[in-house]
Amino acid sequence: KKKTQQQQQLSQQQDFDPVHRFKMLIPLLKDSLQNVMTIASQNFGHNAAIDNGRTTEKGNDAAVQRFDKSLEEFYALCDQLELCLRLAHECLSQSIDSTKHSPNLVPTATKPDTVQTESLSYSQYLSMIKSQIACAKDIHNALLECSKKIAGKGQGACN
């Protein structure tokens, strides 16, 4: 039972992992492209036969598949792949930013074996958090001051 739960969790994680989803979509994209080319070839052959007068237009239409539907399926897969790549890029950017702004871990009392040489002490961590809070407050105050100036100019123009 526990193994089944672990497999379900792994499956759910893979569903949300854009790189894994990308890897799963590539074979589908290849098949879709092959389908588009096959249908295009069949349609081309069918139209050439009609142009050469070897077949009537109504006689063999049932065998000819719709090219636009296969192309639409191909483009839908391309769109999904693009979204996966954008999401993967965004995740990577967030991970880089996270590492940049909080590069070291703080060891916890519950997991002392995870202490690494580059870990921050708790006091160092608090100091870093305080500086981040101060920076956020400075940005907040600057935005408030700017909005007041804009509001003041708007009122002066109306009078």
PyMOL CGO cylinders between C-alpha atoms (Angstrom):
from pymol import cmd
from pymol.cgo import CYLINDER

trace = [
    CYLINDER, 0.00, 0.00, 0.00, 2.81, 2.39, 0.92, 0.3, 1, 1, 1, 1, 1, 1,
    CYLINDER, 2.81, 2.39, 0.92, 4.62, 1.63, -2.34, 0.3, 1, 1, 1, 1, 1, 1,
    CYLINDER, 4.62, 1.63, -2.34, 1.45, 2.41, -4.31, 0.3, 1, 1, 1, 1, 1, 1,
    CYLINDER, 1.45, 2.41, -4.31, 1.14, 5.79, -2.57, 0.3, 1, 1, 1, 1, 1, 1,
    CYLINDER, 1.14, 5.79, -2.57, 4.77, 6.59, -3.36, 0.3, 1, 1, 1, 1, 1, 1,
    CYLINDER, 4.77, 6.59, -3.36, 4.21, 5.70, -7.00, 0.3, 1, 1, 1, 1, 1, 1,
    CYLINDER, 4.21, 5.70, -7.00, 1.11, 7.93, -7.12, 0.3, 1, 1, 1, 1, 1, 1,
    CYLINDER, 1.11, 7.93, -7.12, 3.05, 10.82, -5.57, 0.3, 1, 1, 1, 1, 1, 1,
    CYLINDER, 3.05, 10.82, -5.57, 5.89, 10.33, -8.05, 0.3, 1, 1, 1, 1, 1, 1,
    CYLINDER, 5.89, 10.33, -8.05, 3.39, 10.25, -10.90, 0.3, 1, 1, 1, 1, 1, 1,
    CYLINDER, 3.39, 10.25, -10.90, 1.75, 13.46, -9.68, 0.3, 1, 1, 1, 1, 1, 1,
    CYLINDER, 1.75, 13.46, -9.68, 5.14, 15.19, -9.35, 0.3, 1, 1, 1, 1, 1, 1,
    CYLINDER, 5.14, 15.19, -9.35, 6.03, 14.14, -12.87, 0.3, 1, 1, 1, 1, 1, 1,
    CYLINDER, 6.03, 14.14, -12.87, 2.72, 15.53, -14.17, 0.3, 1, 1, 1, 1, 1, 1,
    CYLINDER, 2.72, 15.53, -14.17, 3.69, 18.95, -12.80, 0.3, 1, 1, 1, 1, 1, 1,
    CYLINDER, 3.69, 18.95, -12.80, 7.32, 18.75, -13.88, 0.3, 1, 1, 1, 1, 1, 1,
    CYLINDER, 7.32, 18.75, -13.88, 7.54, 20.70, -17.15, 0.3, 1, 1, 1, 1, 1, 1,
    CYLINDER, 7.54, 20.70, -17.15, 10.71, 18.92, -18.29, 0.3, 1, 1, 1, 1, 1, 1,
    CYLINDER, 10.71, 18.92, -18.29, 9.14, 15.49, -17.78, 0.3, 1, 1, 1, 1, 1, 1,
    CYLINDER, 9.14, 15.49, -17.78, 5.98, 16.61, -19.56, 0.3, 1, 1, 1, 1, 1, 1,
    CYLINDER, 5.98, 16.61, -19.56, 8.12, 17.96, -22.42, 0.3, 1, 1, 1, 1, 1, 1,
    CYLINDER, 8.12, 17.96, -22.42, 9.88, 14.60, -22.74, 0.3, 1, 1, 1, 1, 1, 1,
    CYLINDER, 9.88, 14.60, -22.74, 6.51, 12.84, -22.82, 0.3, 1, 1, 1, 1, 1, 1,
    CYLINDER, 6.51, 12.84, -22.82, 5.17, 15.16, -25.54, 0.3, 1, 1, 1, 1, 1, 1,
    CYLINDER, 5.17, 15.16, -25.54, 8.12, 14.79, -27.94, 0.3, 1, 1, 1, 1, 1, 1,
    CYLINDER, 8.12, 14.79, -27.94, 7.13, 11.31, -29.21, 0.3, 1, 1, 1, 1, 1, 1,
    CYLINDER, 7.13, 11.31, -29.21, 3.55, 12.55, -29.65, 0.3, 1, 1, 1, 1, 1, 1,
    CYLINDER, 3.55, 12.55, -29.65, 4.85, 15.50, -31.65, 0.3, 1, 1, 1, 1, 1, 1,
    CYLINDER, 4.85, 15.50, -31.65, 6.91, 13.19, -33.87, 0.3, 1, 1, 1, 1, 1, 1,
    CYLINDER, 6.91, 13.19, -33.87, 3.86, 11.01, -34.51, 0.3, 1, 1, 1, 1, 1, 1,
    CYLINDER, 3.86, 11.01, -34.51, 1.73, 14.06, -35.21, 0.3, 1, 1, 1, 1, 1, 1,
    CYLINDER, 1.73, 14.06, -35.21, 4.28, 15.44, -37.67, 0.3, 1, 1, 1, 1, 1, 1,
    CYLINDER, 4.28, 15.44, -37.67, 4.46, 12.08, -39.39, 0.3, 1, 1, 1, 1, 1, 1,
    CYLINDER, 4.46, 12.08, -39.39, 0.65, 12.05, -39.59, 0.3, 1, 1, 1, 1, 1, 1,
    CYLINDER, 0.65, 12.05, -39.59, 0.60, 15.58, -41.06, 0.3, 1, 1, 1, 1, 1, 1,
    CYLINDER, 0.60, 15.58, -41.06, 3.13, 14.58, -43.72, 0.3, 1, 1, 1, 1, 1, 1,
    CYLINDER, 3.13, 14.58, -43.72, 1.28, 11.36, -44.55, 0.3, 1, 1, 1, 1, 1, 1,
    CYLINDER, 1.28, 11.36, -44.55, -2.06, 13.13, -44.92, 0.3, 1, 1, 1, 1, 1, 1,
    CYLINDER, -2.06, 13.13, -44.92, -0.46, 15.92, -46.95, 0.3, 1, 1, 1, 1, 1, 1,
    CYLINDER, -0.46, 15.92, -46.95, 1.10, 13.32, -49.24, 0.3, 1, 1, 1, 1, 1, 1,
    CYLINDER, 1.10, 13.32, -49.24, -2.20, 11.47, -49.65, 0.3, 1, 1, 1, 1, 1, 1,
    CYLINDER, -2.20, 11.47, -49.65, -4.08, 14.67, -50.35, 0.3, 1, 1, 1, 1, 1, 1,
    CYLINDER, -4.08, 14.67, -50.35, -1.44, 15.81, -52.81, 0.3, 1, 1, 1, 1, 1, 1,
    CYLINDER, -1.44, 15.81, -52.81, -1.63, 12.49, -54.63, 0.3, 1, 1, 1, 1, 1, 1,
    CYLINDER, -1.63, 12.49, -54.63, -5.42, 12.59, -54.65, 0.3, 1, 1, 1, 1, 1, 1,
    CYLINDER, -5.42, 12.59, -54.65, -5.50, 16.15, -56.00, 0.3, 1, 1, 1, 1, 1, 1,
    CYLINDER, -5.50, 16.15, -56.00, -2.90, 15.30, -58.64, 0.3, 1, 1, 1, 1, 1, 1,
    CYLINDER, -2.90, 15.30, -58.64, -5.03, 12.33, -59.74, 0.3, 1, 1, 1, 1, 1, 1,
    CYLINDER, -5.03, 12.33, -59.74, -8.07, 14.60, -60.02, 0.3, 1, 1, 1, 1, 1, 1,
    CYLINDER, -8.07, 14.60, -60.02, -6.07, 17.16, -62.01, 0.3, 1, 1, 1, 1, 1, 1,
    CYLINDER, -6.07, 17.16, -62.01, -4.88, 14.44, -64.39, 0.3, 1, 1, 1, 1, 1, 1,
    CYLINDER, -4.88, 14.44, -64.39, -8.43, 13.17, -64.82, 0.3, 1, 1, 1, 1, 1, 1,
    CYLINDER, -8.43, 13.17, -64.82, -7.69, 9.70, -63.45, 0.3, 1, 1, 1, 1, 1, 1,
    CYLINDER, -7.69, 9.70, -63.45, -10.35, 9.89, -60.76, 0.3, 1, 1, 1, 1, 1, 1,
    CYLINDER, -10.35, 9.89, -60.76, -13.49, 11.80, -60.08, 0.3, 1, 1, 1, 1, 1, 1,
    CYLINDER, -13.49, 11.80, -60.08, -13.64, 14.26, -57.23, 0.3, 1, 1, 1, 1, 1, 1,
    CYLINDER, -13.64, 14.26, -57.23, -16.51, 12.48, -55.51, 0.3, 1, 1, 1, 1, 1, 1,
    CYLINDER, -16.51, 12.48, -55.51, -15.26, 8.95, -55.98, 0.3, 1, 1, 1, 1, 1, 1,
    CYLINDER, -15.26, 8.95, -55.98, -12.39, 8.84, -53.52, 0.3, 1, 1, 1, 1, 1, 1,
    CYLINDER, -12.39, 8.84, -53.52, -13.09, 11.66, -51.03, 0.3, 1, 1, 1, 1, 1, 1,
    CYLINDER, -13.09, 11.66, -51.03, -13.86, 9.23, -48.21, 0.3, 1, 1, 1, 1, 1, 1,
    CYLINDER, -13.86, 9.23, -48.21, -10.27, 7.97, -48.26, 0.3, 1, 1, 1, 1, 1, 1,
    CYLINDER, -10.27, 7.97, -48.26, -8.77, 11.46, -48.09, 0.3, 1, 1, 1, 1, 1, 1,
    CYLINDER, -8.77, 11.46, -48.09, -8.36, 12.75, -44.54, 0.3, 1, 1, 1, 1, 1, 1,
    CYLINDER, -8.36, 12.75, -44.54, -8.65, 16.33, -43.50, 0.3, 1, 1, 1, 1, 1, 1,
    CYLINDER, -8.65, 16.33, -43.50, -5.27, 18.03, -43.54, 0.3, 1, 1, 1, 1, 1, 1,
    CYLINDER, -5.27, 18.03, -43.54, -6.40, 20.99, -41.43, 0.3, 1, 1, 1, 1, 1, 1,
    CYLINDER, -6.40, 20.99, -41.43, -7.38, 18.77, -38.49, 0.3, 1, 1, 1, 1, 1, 1,
    CYLINDER, -7.38, 18.77, -38.49, -4.03, 16.99, -38.46, 0.3, 1, 1, 1, 1, 1, 1,
    CYLINDER, -4.03, 16.99, -38.46, -2.21, 20.31, -38.73, 0.3, 1, 1, 1, 1, 1, 1,
    CYLINDER, -2.21, 20.31, -38.73, -4.30, 21.72, -35.89, 0.3, 1, 1, 1, 1, 1, 1,
    CYLINDER, -4.30, 21.72, -35.89, -3.35, 18.74, -33.71, 0.3, 1, 1, 1, 1, 1, 1,
    CYLINDER, -3.35, 18.74, -33.71, 0.32, 19.29, -34.55, 0.3, 1, 1, 1, 1, 1, 1,
    CYLINDER, 0.32, 19.29, -34.55, 0.12, 22.98, -33.66, 0.3, 1, 1, 1, 1, 1, 1,
    CYLINDER, 0.12, 22.98, -33.66, -1.69, 22.18, -30.39, 0.3, 1, 1, 1, 1, 1, 1,
    CYLINDER, -1.69, 22.18, -30.39, 1.18, 19.90, -29.40, 0.3, 1, 1, 1, 1, 1, 1,
    CYLINDER, 1.18, 19.90, -29.40, 3.68, 22.61, -30.38, 0.3, 1, 1, 1, 1, 1, 1,
    CYLINDER, 3.68, 22.61, -30.38, 1.81, 25.07, -28.15, 0.3, 1, 1, 1, 1, 1, 1,
    CYLINDER, 1.81, 25.07, -28.15, 1.92, 22.62, -25.24, 0.3, 1, 1, 1, 1, 1, 1,
    CYLINDER, 1.92, 22.62, -25.24, 5.65, 22.14, -25.75, 0.3, 1, 1, 1, 1, 1, 1,
    CYLINDER, 5.65, 22.14, -25.75, 6.18, 25.89, -25.82, 0.3, 1, 1, 1, 1, 1, 1,
    CYLINDER, 6.18, 25.89, -25.82, 4.27, 26.26, -22.55, 0.3, 1, 1, 1, 1, 1, 1,
    CYLINDER, 4.27, 26.26, -22.55, 6.35, 23.48, -20.97, 0.3, 1, 1, 1, 1, 1, 1,
    CYLINDER, 6.35, 23.48, -20.97, 9.56, 25.21, -22.02, 0.3, 1, 1, 1, 1, 1, 1,
    CYLINDER, 9.56, 25.21, -22.02, 8.37, 28.59, -20.74, 0.3, 1, 1, 1, 1, 1, 1,
    CYLINDER, 8.37, 28.59, -20.74, 7.34, 27.04, -17.43, 0.3, 1, 1, 1, 1, 1, 1,
    CYLINDER, 7.34, 27.04, -17.43, 10.67, 25.21, -17.12, 0.3, 1, 1, 1, 1, 1, 1,
    CYLINDER, 10.67, 25.21, -17.12, 12.50, 28.47, -17.84, 0.3, 1, 1, 1, 1, 1, 1,
    CYLINDER, 12.50, 28.47, -17.84, 10.45, 30.30, -15.22, 0.3, 1, 1, 1, 1, 1, 1,
    CYLINDER, 10.45, 30.30, -15.22, 11.12, 27.55, -12.65, 0.3, 1, 1, 1, 1, 1, 1,
    CYLINDER, 11.12, 27.55, -12.65, 14.83, 27.75, -13.39, 0.3, 1, 1, 1, 1, 1, 1,
    CYLINDER, 14.83, 27.75, -13.39, 14.79, 31.55, -13.05, 0.3, 1, 1, 1, 1, 1, 1,
    CYLINDER, 14.79, 31.55, -13.05, 13.02, 31.31, -9.71, 0.3, 1, 1, 1, 1, 1, 1,
    CYLINDER, 13.02, 31.31, -9.71, 15.47, 28.68, -8.52, 0.3, 1, 1, 1, 1, 1, 1,
    CYLINDER, 15.47, 28.68, -8.52, 18.42, 30.85, -9.54, 0.3, 1, 1, 1, 1, 1, 1,
    CYLINDER, 18.42, 30.85, -9.54, 16.90, 33.89, -7.83, 0.3, 1, 1, 1, 1, 1, 1,
    CYLINDER, 16.90, 33.89, -7.83, 16.21, 31.84, -4.72, 0.3, 1, 1, 1, 1, 1, 1,
    CYLINDER, 16.21, 31.84, -4.72, 19.78, 30.59, -4.62, 0.3, 1, 1, 1, 1, 1, 1,
    CYLINDER, 19.78, 30.59, -4.62, 21.11, 34.08, -5.25, 0.3, 1, 1, 1, 1, 1, 1,
    CYLINDER, 21.11, 34.08, -5.25, 19.12, 35.76, -2.49, 0.3, 1, 1, 1, 1, 1, 1,
    CYLINDER, 19.12, 35.76, -2.49, 19.25, 32.99, 0.09, 0.3, 1, 1, 1, 1, 1, 1,
    CYLINDER, 19.25, 32.99, 0.09, 22.19, 30.82, -0.90, 0.3, 1, 1, 1, 1, 1, 1,
    CYLINDER, 22.19, 30.82, -0.90, 22.81, 28.98, 2.33, 0.3, 1, 1, 1, 1, 1, 1,
    CYLINDER, 22.81, 28.98, 2.33, 20.65, 26.70, 4.38, 0.3, 1, 1, 1, 1, 1, 1,
    CYLINDER, 20.65, 26.70, 4.38, 19.95, 27.09, 8.05, 0.3, 1, 1, 1, 1, 1, 1,
    CYLINDER, 19.95, 27.09, 8.05, 20.48, 23.84, 9.94, 0.3, 1, 1, 1, 1, 1, 1,
    CYLINDER, 20.48, 23.84, 9.94, 17.50, 22.69, 11.96, 0.3, 1, 1, 1, 1, 1, 1,
    CYLINDER, 17.50, 22.69, 11.96, 17.52, 20.93, 15.28, 0.3, 1, 1, 1, 1, 1, 1,
    CYLINDER, 17.52, 20.93, 15.28, 15.41, 18.12, 13.85, 0.3, 1, 1, 1, 1, 1, 1,
    CYLINDER, 15.41, 18.12, 13.85, 17.93, 17.32, 11.12, 0.3, 1, 1, 1, 1, 1, 1,
    CYLINDER, 17.93, 17.32, 11.12, 21.41, 17.93, 12.49, 0.3, 1, 1, 1, 1, 1, 1,
    CYLINDER, 21.41, 17.93, 12.49, 22.93, 15.56, 9.94, 0.3, 1, 1, 1, 1, 1, 1,
    CYLINDER, 22.93, 15.56, 9.94, 22.08, 17.99, 7.13, 0.3, 1, 1, 1, 1, 1, 1,
    CYLINDER, 22.08, 17.99, 7.13, 24.45, 20.65, 8.47, 0.3, 1, 1, 1, 1, 1, 1,
    CYLINDER, 24.45, 20.65, 8.47, 26.79, 21.71, 5.72, 0.3, 1, 1, 1, 1, 1, 1,
    CYLINDER, 26.79, 21.71, 5.72, 29.91, 23.79, 5.90, 0.3, 1, 1, 1, 1, 1, 1,
    CYLINDER, 29.91, 23.79, 5.90, 28.28, 26.65, 3.98, 0.3, 1, 1, 1, 1, 1, 1,
    CYLINDER, 28.28, 26.65, 3.98, 25.21, 26.74, 6.23, 0.3, 1, 1, 1, 1, 1, 1,
    CYLINDER, 25.21, 26.74, 6.23, 24.26, 29.97, 7.94, 0.3, 1, 1, 1, 1, 1, 1,
    CYLINDER, 24.26, 29.97, 7.94, 24.00, 30.22, 11.66, 0.3, 1, 1, 1, 1, 1, 1,
    CYLINDER, 24.00, 30.22, 11.66, 20.61, 31.30, 12.96, 0.3, 1, 1, 1, 1, 1, 1,
    CYLINDER, 20.61, 31.30, 12.96, 21.90, 34.76, 13.88, 0.3, 1, 1, 1, 1, 1, 1,
    CYLINDER, 21.90, 34.76, 13.88, 23.34, 35.20, 10.36, 0.3, 1, 1, 1, 1, 1, 1,
    CYLINDER, 23.34, 35.20, 10.36, 20.02, 34.06, 8.92, 0.3, 1, 1, 1, 1, 1, 1,
    CYLINDER, 20.02, 34.06, 8.92, 18.11, 36.57, 11.09, 0.3, 1, 1, 1, 1, 1, 1,
    CYLINDER, 18.11, 36.57, 11.09, 20.43, 39.36, 10.00, 0.3, 1, 1, 1, 1, 1, 1,
    CYLINDER, 20.43, 39.36, 10.00, 19.91, 38.47, 6.35, 0.3, 1, 1, 1, 1, 1, 1,
    CYLINDER, 19.91, 38.47, 6.35, 16.11, 38.41, 6.80, 0.3, 1, 1, 1, 1, 1, 1,
    CYLINDER, 16.11, 38.41, 6.80, 16.19, 41.76, 8.61, 0.3, 1, 1, 1, 1, 1, 1,
    CYLINDER, 16.19, 41.76, 8.61, 18.14, 43.31, 5.73, 0.3, 1, 1, 1, 1, 1, 1,
    CYLINDER, 18.14, 43.31, 5.73, 15.64, 41.88, 3.25, 0.3, 1, 1, 1, 1, 1, 1,
    CYLINDER, 15.64, 41.88, 3.25, 12.74, 43.32, 5.27, 0.3, 1, 1, 1, 1, 1, 1,
    CYLINDER, 12.74, 43.32, 5.27, 14.46, 46.70, 5.45, 0.3, 1, 1, 1, 1, 1, 1,
    CYLINDER, 14.46, 46.70, 5.45, 14.96, 46.65, 1.68, 0.3, 1, 1, 1, 1, 1, 1,
    CYLINDER, 14.96, 46.65, 1.68, 11.29, 45.79, 1.15, 0.3, 1, 1, 1, 1, 1, 1,
    CYLINDER, 11.29, 45.79, 1.15, 10.26, 48.66, 3.44, 0.3, 1, 1, 1, 1, 1, 1,
    CYLINDER, 10.26, 48.66, 3.44, 12.52, 51.07, 1.51, 0.3, 1, 1, 1, 1, 1, 1,
    CYLINDER, 12.52, 51.07, 1.51, 10.91, 50.00, -1.76, 0.3, 1, 1, 1, 1, 1, 1,
    CYLINDER, 10.91, 50.00, -1.76, 7.44, 50.35, -0.22, 0.3, 1, 1, 1, 1, 1, 1,
    CYLINDER, 7.44, 50.35, -0.22, 8.22, 53.85, 1.06, 0.3, 1, 1, 1, 1, 1, 1,
    CYLINDER, 8.22, 53.85, 1.06, 9.68, 54.91, -2.29, 0.3, 1, 1, 1, 1, 1, 1,
    CYLINDER, 9.68, 54.91, -2.29, 6.56, 53.70, -4.08, 0.3, 1, 1, 1, 1, 1, 1,
    CYLINDER, 6.56, 53.70, -4.08, 4.30, 55.52, -1.60, 0.3, 1, 1, 1, 1, 1, 1,
    CYLINDER, 4.30, 55.52, -1.60, 6.28, 58.74, -2.02, 0.3, 1, 1, 1, 1, 1, 1,
    CYLINDER, 6.28, 58.74, -2.02, 6.13, 58.43, -5.80, 0.3, 1, 1, 1, 1, 1, 1,
    CYLINDER, 6.13, 58.43, -5.80, 2.37, 57.80, -5.76, 0.3, 1, 1, 1, 1, 1, 1,
    CYLINDER, 2.37, 57.80, -5.76, 1.84, 60.85, -3.53, 0.3, 1, 1, 1, 1, 1, 1,
    CYLINDER, 1.84, 60.85, -3.53, 3.84, 63.00, -5.95, 0.3, 1, 1, 1, 1, 1, 1,
    CYLINDER, 3.84, 63.00, -5.95, 1.82, 61.70, -8.88, 0.3, 1, 1, 1, 1, 1, 1,
    CYLINDER, 1.82, 61.70, -8.88, -1.44, 62.29, -7.00, 0.3, 1, 1, 1, 1, 1, 1,
    CYLINDER, -1.44, 62.29, -7.00, -0.29, 65.81, -6.07, 0.3, 1, 1, 1, 1, 1, 1,
    CYLINDER, -0.29, 65.81, -6.07, 0.51, 66.67, -9.69, 0.3, 1, 1, 1, 1, 1, 1,
    CYLINDER, 0.51, 66.67, -9.69, -2.86, 65.32, -10.80, 0.3, 1, 1, 1, 1, 1, 1,
    CYLINDER, -2.86, 65.32, -10.80, -4.73, 67.48, -8.28, 0.3, 1, 1, 1, 1, 1, 1,
    CYLINDER, -4.73, 67.48, -8.28, -2.73, 70.58, -9.21, 0.3, 1, 1, 1, 1, 1, 1,
    CYLINDER, -2.73, 70.58, -9.21, -3.57, 70.12, -12.87, 0.3, 1, 1, 1, 1, 1, 1,
    CYLINDER, -3.57, 70.12, -12.87, -7.27, 69.83, -12.13, 0.3, 1, 1, 1, 1, 1, 1,
    CYLINDER, -7.27, 69.83, -12.13, -7.49, 73.11, -10.16, 0.3, 1, 1, 1, 1, 1, 1,
]
cmd.load_cgo(trace, "trace")
